[in-house]
Amino acid sequence: MKRYALIGLVVLISYLSNACSSDDGRGQEIRNYRYEVTGTISVPVQIQYTPTILSPEDALDDVDYEETVMLPWTKEVSLHYLASGVGLSVAVEDGFVGETVSIKIFLEDEQVATHTAEVAPDGVLVFTVNYYIDGTVTVHGD
């Protein structure tokens, strides 16, 4: 599980790196995101995500950004406009071959990222979907 915590920490740090920049006068604009994780997984999944960050100072706070849940799972977060994007990681250790997990990320009400992955023969599934505000989507793992 330490490996998954490290993945989540990397996701959080990389996407909030811009949150420490100075305000450029645009005010405190906030972007609202929604994460949706669904699938056929029949065991608990560990989910790590970029949490709500409303100011550059919040990026330095010790916030919860990890949950172990049964699917489906949904979370709404809000981010300061200086954050360059969001990331969501899913990990399963004892899944069954052929089970799947799907991630969807929404910015306001528009779906901006999606990816589906399947549990490997060893019962493990780990993948991350990142959405950057410039529209870039990256997928790691699976």
Backbone as a ProteinNet text record, in pm:
[ID]
protein_1_A
[PRIMARY]
MKRYALIGLVVLISYLSNACSSDDGRGQEIRNYRYEVTGTISVPVQIQYTPTILSPEDALDDVDYEETVMLPWTKEVSLHYLASGVGLSVAVEDGFVGETVSIKIFLEDEQVATHTAEVAPDGVLVFTVNYYIDGTVTVHGD
[TERTIARY]
80.5	0	85.1	210	296.7	317.7	324.3	342	226.9	104.9	-11.8	-12.4	32.6	41.6	141.2	251.4	351.7	294.3	218.1	154.2	64	-16.4	-107.5	-34.2	74.3	152.1	212	263.4	319.6	211.1	92.8	-19.3	-52.2	-64.7	-100	3.8	129	235.4	247	241.9	261.7	150.8	29.2	-80.9	-108.1	-47.5	-66.6	58.9	156	280.8	258.3	163.3	132.9	57.8	1.9	-77.6	6	134.6	220.9	265.5	223.1	256.7	180.6	226.6	157.7	31.8	-63.6	-189.4	-160.6	-217.9	-192.1	-301.7	-386.5	-488.7	-622.1	-634.2	-760.6	-860.5	-821.4	-912.5	-906	-997.9	-999.7	-1095.9	-1073.3	-1156.3	-1140.2	-1250	-1250.9	-1303.7	-1240	-1287	-1343	-1460.9	-1526.7	-1511.8	-1463.3	-1441.3	-1526.6	-1557.2	-1624.9	-1552.1	-1520.5	-1460.5	-1569.3	-1572.9	-1662.9	-1581	-1591.4	-1523.3	-1630	-1639.6	-1736.3	-1664.3	-1733.5	-1674.2	-1733.3	-1670.2	-1718.8	-1636.7	-1547.9	-1462.3	-1549.7	-1524	-1606.1	-1535.6	-1418.8	-1343	-1318.4	-1278.1	-1249.8	-1137.8	-1152.1	-1050.1	-996.6	-868	-806.6	-805	-859.8	-867.2	-791.7	-703.2	-630.7	-661.6	-681.9	-727.6	-674.8	-673.3	-641.5	-761.4	-740.4	-851.2	-887.4	-986.8	-1025.2	-909.8	-873.4	-770	-826.4	-861.5	-926.3	-832.2	-710.6	-612.6	-474.1	-374.4	-238.2	-192.2	-236.8	-197.7	-254	-373.4	-433.8	-347.4	-268.7	-184.6	-80	-49.2	50.9	-10.4	-143.7	-212	-209.9	-219	-228.1	-374.8	-414.1	-553.7	-569.2	-687.4	-716.5	-744.4	-679.3	-701.5	-697.3	-728.4	-726.4	-845.3	-911.7	-1024.3	-1019.6	-1059.7	-1078.1	-1227.6	-1282.6	-1427.6	-1466.9	-1596.3	-1656.4	-1711.7	-1710.6	-1762	-1913.9	-1981.5	-1931.2	-1893.5	-1812.4	-1763.8	-1765.8	-1808.6	-1811.5	-1759.5	-1684.9	-1632.4	-1631.2	-1675.5	-1668.9	-1563.4	-1477.2	-1373.5	-1371.2	-1313.4	-1296.9	-1150.8	-1097.9	-958	-940.8	-845.7	-803.3	-755.8	-777.5	-743.8	-594.5	-508.3	-365.2	-324	-409.9	-378.8	-384.3	-285.1	-275	-359.9	-422.9	-507.4	-533.4	-592.2	-626.6	-580.6	-570	-534.4	-612.6	-636	-711.2	-644.1	-615.6	-548.1	-636.5	-640.9	-717.5	-624	-634.1	-551.6	-637.8	-615	-681.8	-573.4	-575	-473.7	-526	-652.8	-706.7	-826.8	-817.7	-926.5	-924.4	-1021.8	-1032.7	-1012.9	-942	-912.9	-1042.6	-1036.9	-1152.5	-1237.5	-1223.9	-1297.5	-1239.1	-1321.9	-1277.9	-1310.1	-1236.1	-1260.3	-1258.7	-1355.4	-1360.8	-1354.3	-1270.5	-1257.8	-1312.7	-1391.1	-1434.5	-1405.5	-1353.9	-1329.8	-1410.5	-1484.2	-1566.7	-1514.6	-1509.8	-1481.7	-1612.8	-1664.8	-1802.4	-1891.2	-1968.8	-2054.1	-2004.4	-1883.4	-1829.2	-1728.2	-1749.8	-1654.4	-1526.7	-1413.3	-1285.8	-1184	-1208.5	-1115.8	-1191	-1150.6	-1207.5	-1107.3	-1111.1	-1025	-1079.2	-1068.2	-1108.4	-989.2	-971.8	-862.4	-915.1	-839.5	-880.3	-779.2	-829.8	-744.8	-652.6	-526.1	-425.2	-441.9	-377.4	-386.5	-342.6	-256.1	-212.8	-309.6	-423.6	-524.3	-499.3	-396.6	-358.3	-398.7	-441.2	-471.4	-430.9	-345.9	-304.9	-297.4	-375	-361.6	-405.4	-353	-379.3	-422	-523.7	-566.7	-546.8	-475.2	-449	-513	-575.6	-631.6	-566.4	-507.7	-448	-544.1	-542.2	-635.6	-619.2	-504.4	-486.8	-554.3	-622	-691.6	-615.1	-490	-408.6	-457.1	-464.2	-498.2	-385.5	-338.2	-237.5	-289.5	-248.4	-285.6	-156.3	-141.5	-23.1	-69.2	-0.7	-32	-131.5	-192.3	-291.7	-226.7
-120.4	0	127.4	117.1	235	282.7	187.6	222.2	309.4	276.6	353.3	492.5	500.3	630.9	719.8	660.7	736.7	786.6	701.9	743.5	863.9	855.1	964.8	1092.5	1079.9	1197.6	1263.4	1182	1236.2	1308.5	1247.4	1310.2	1444.6	1446.1	1568.8	1677.3	1645.1	1745.1	1796.8	1706.6	1750.2	1840.9	1820.4	1900.5	2025.5	2032	2152.6	2238.9	2203.7	2279.6	2424.7	2450.8	2588.6	2663.4	2592.3	2657.3	2745.2	2731.7	2815	2940.8	2959.3	3080.3	3198.5	3318.1	3436.2	3462.6	3530.6	3565.4	3666.7	3645.5	3736.1	3841.2	3856.8	3959.3	3912.2	3785.2	3735.7	3706.7	3723.4	3695.6	3549.8	3510.1	3375.5	3285.1	3268	3180.8	3037.2	2963.8	2825.2	2738.8	2623.1	2525.2	2406.1	2359.7	2248	2120.6	2014.9	1886	1780	1675.8	1558.5	1434.7	1345	1217	1110.4	1019.6	904.7	779.6	680.3	553.7	444.2	366.8	258	133	22.3	-98.7	-223.7	-334.5	-465.7	-524.2	-447.3	-493.9	-532.6	-651.7	-701.7	-694.4	-629.9	-612.9	-463.1	-422.4	-279.9	-228.5	-104	-37.5	82.1	108.2	224.9	335.5	451	565	681.1	740.3	860.5	967.3	1091.3	1196.5	1331.8	1424.5	1562.9	1616.6	1662.7	1708.7	1854.7	1903.9	2044.3	2131.6	2228.7	2327	2463.1	2544.6	2672.3	2791.1	2771	2879	2816.9	2893.1	2838.1	2781.8	2839.4	2791.3	2652.6	2621.2	2490.2	2378.4	2406.2	2303.9	2252.5	2329	2289	2216.5	2219.3	2155.1	2003.5	1934.8	1789.2	1752.3	1723.7	1693.9	1547	1493.5	1355.9	1352	1260.2	1245.7	1098.3	1013.3	869.6	805	713.2	640.4	496.8	403.8	265.3	239.5	203.3	196.2	79.6	51.1	-38	53	2.8	81.6	70.4	171.6	295.2	399.4	497.3	604.5	734.5	841.6	975.5	1074.1	1173.1	1278.3	1408.7	1514.9	1649.3	1728.7	1798.2	1881.9	2015.6	2114.9	2247.2	2285	2344.1	2382.7	2528.2	2591	2726.8	2730	2838.8	2845.7	2827.4	2846.3	2827.8	2680.7	2590	2447	2407.6	2336	2305.4	2187.2	2117.2	2005.1	1915.4	1799.6	1703.5	1564	1477.2	1338.9	1245.7	1125.7	1024.9	890.3	818.9	689.9	582.8	465.2	352.2	233.4	164	45.5	-66.5	-186.3	-307.4	-412.1	-480.7	-583.2	-725.4	-748.1	-883.3	-897.1	-834.6	-842.4	-975.2	-992.9	-1113.7	-1078.8	-1163.9	-1141.7	-1112	-1007.9	-969.7	-860.5	-838.1	-728	-596.4	-493.9	-365.5	-250.5	-141.6	-15.3	94.4	184.8	300.5	428.2	520.7	653	755.2	849.2	965.4	1089.4	1193.1	1321	1426.7	1506.4	1613.8	1748	1847.1	1986	2058.2	2110.1	2161	2043.7	2053.4	1941.5	1873.3	1906.4	1849.5	1739.1	1620.6	1511.8	1547.4	1548.3	1588.5	1474.6	1365.4	1252.1	1124.7	1014.9	884.1	775.7	666.7	553.1	431	316	189.4	95	19.6	-76.5	-207.5	-314.3	-448	-507.1	-584.8	-651	-751.4	-750.2	-839.5	-981.7	-1079.1	-1217.5	-1237.1	-1148.1	-1159.9	-1093.3	-1042.6	-980.9	-834.5	-775.9	-638	-545.3	-426.7	-320.5	-189.2	-113	19.4	110.2	220	316.7	454.3	553.5	693.3	766.5	850.7	938.2	1081.1	1160.2	1300.2	1388	1496.3	1595	1728.8	1789.7	1921.8	2025.1	2143.5	2247.7	2286.5	2256.5	2286.3	2181.9	2081.3	1979.1	1849.2	1846.2	1725.3	1621.4	1496.1	1384.4	1282.5	1236.5	1130	1013.8	893.8	771.2	696.4	651.2	575	444.6	337.2	208.6	131.5	38.8	-57.2	-152.9
0	0	0	48.8	46.3	-96.7	-190.1	-330.9	-378.7	-335.9	-378	-315.5	-190.8	-125.8	-198.8	-243.4	-317.8	-449.5	-518.2	-643.5	-617.6	-513.5	-481.4	-446.8	-373.4	-336.5	-459.6	-551.5	-675.3	-755	-763.2	-834.4	-771.7	-640.8	-571.2	-590.7	-573.1	-584.9	-727.4	-824.3	-962.9	-1012.5	-968.2	-1019.3	-938.8	-823.2	-743.4	-741	-820.8	-821.2	-858.8	-945.6	-983.5	-874.4	-777.9	-674.9	-583.5	-588.2	-505.1	-577.4	-700.2	-774.9	-718.4	-750.9	-700.6	-781.7	-722.1	-787.1	-897.2	-1013.8	-1125.7	-1141.6	-1038.2	-1043.5	-1097	-1135.1	-1186.4	-1075.4	-950.6	-841	-799.1	-718.9	-663.9	-741.8	-869.9	-951.2	-903.6	-905.3	-861.6	-975.6	-995.8	-1094.4	-1017.1	-1056.7	-990.2	-1073.2	-1008.7	-1073	-1004.9	-1081.2	-1024.9	-1077.4	-985.5	-1020.4	-1010.8	-1106.9	-1100.6	-1129.3	-1040.2	-1059.1	-1051.5	-1158.1	-1165.5	-1213.6	-1213.7	-1267.8	-1209.7	-1242.7	-1200.9	-1087.3	-1029.9	-920.2	-800.6	-745.1	-635.1	-499.7	-496.6	-372.5	-351.4	-230.5	-208.1	-299.5	-342.4	-423.1	-345.5	-365.4	-303.9	-408.4	-372.2	-462.8	-401	-479.2	-438.8	-541.7	-495.2	-584.5	-539.8	-633.5	-598.9	-519.6	-396.2	-312.1	-339.5	-269	-278	-231.1	-314.4	-283.2	-324	-227	-257.2	-255.6	-203.4	-202.2	-211.2	-251.6	-257.2	-122.9	-12.6	119.2	146.8	92.2	113.1	56.7	-46.2	-108.1	-10.2	92	190.2	309	321.8	433.9	418.8	530.6	531	513.6	391	361.1	324.5	351.9	313.1	163.8	94.3	-48.4	-87.2	7.3	-16.9	52.2	-19.4	36.5	-13	71.9	31.2	33.5	-82.6	-99.1	-188.9	-187.3	-287	-397.2	-519.1	-631.9	-639.4	-690.5	-752.9	-647.6	-690.5	-603.2	-681.3	-614.5	-674.3	-571.1	-618	-529.2	-606.6	-543	-601.5	-526.5	-602.6	-544.1	-617.7	-553.2	-613.9	-604.4	-712.4	-714.3	-752.6	-687.1	-717.7	-862.2	-933.1	-1075.7	-1103.2	-1004.8	-1027.1	-1033.2	-987	-997.3	-1144.1	-1190.9	-1333.7	-1376.6	-1282.9	-1319.1	-1200.9	-1230	-1125.9	-1167.7	-1069.1	-1095.8	-1006.7	-1057.6	-985.1	-1008.6	-900.1	-907.6	-845.9	-910	-859.2	-844.3	-731.2	-707.2	-650	-701.7	-654.4	-635.8	-521.6	-497.1	-513.4	-486.8	-486.2	-579.3	-695.8	-791.7	-865.8	-952.6	-1032.4	-1179.3	-1251.1	-1392	-1466.2	-1549	-1629	-1566.2	-1434.6	-1373	-1423.1	-1432.2	-1486.4	-1392.5	-1413.4	-1343.8	-1449.6	-1440.7	-1530.6	-1449.2	-1494.7	-1433	-1531.2	-1477.2	-1554.1	-1470.3	-1535.2	-1468.5	-1542.3	-1465.8	-1520.9	-1471.2	-1558.6	-1523	-1540.4	-1429.7	-1424.8	-1468.9	-1574.2	-1615.7	-1742.4	-1786.5	-1909.4	-1877.9	-1937.2	-1919	-1993.2	-1922	-1981.5	-1988.4	-1918.4	-1922.2	-1888	-1951.7	-1920.7	-1956.3	-1879.8	-1909.8	-1836.5	-1900.8	-1840.7	-1842.7	-1734.4	-1724.9	-1666.6	-1691.3	-1649.8	-1552.1	-1456.4	-1357.6	-1428	-1390.6	-1447.6	-1391.9	-1454.3	-1406.3	-1261.2	-1209.5	-1069.7	-971.3	-1021.5	-935.2	-904.8	-966.2	-936.8	-1051.4	-1013.8	-1109.9	-1046	-1112.1	-1064.3	-1185.6	-1185.2	-1292.3	-1245.6	-1315.7	-1282.8	-1408.2	-1395.1	-1503.4	-1455.5	-1535.3	-1502.9	-1608.6	-1564.3	-1655.5	-1625.6	-1729.3	-1716.4	-1774	-1719.4	-1760.3	-1906.8	-1968.1	-2111.1	-2200.5	-2138.8	-2213.4	-2230.8	-2187.3	-2197.7	-2097.1	-2139.3	-2052	-2061.3	-1945.2	-1944.6	-1862.2	-1902.6	-1830.8	-1802.6	-1678.8	-1637.6	-1575.7	-1606.6	-1547.5	-1629.4	-1567	-1614.1	-1706.4
[MASK]
++++++++++++++++++++++++++++++++++++++++++++++++++++++++++++++++++++++++++++++++++++++++++++++++++++++++++++++++++++++++++++++++++++++++++++++

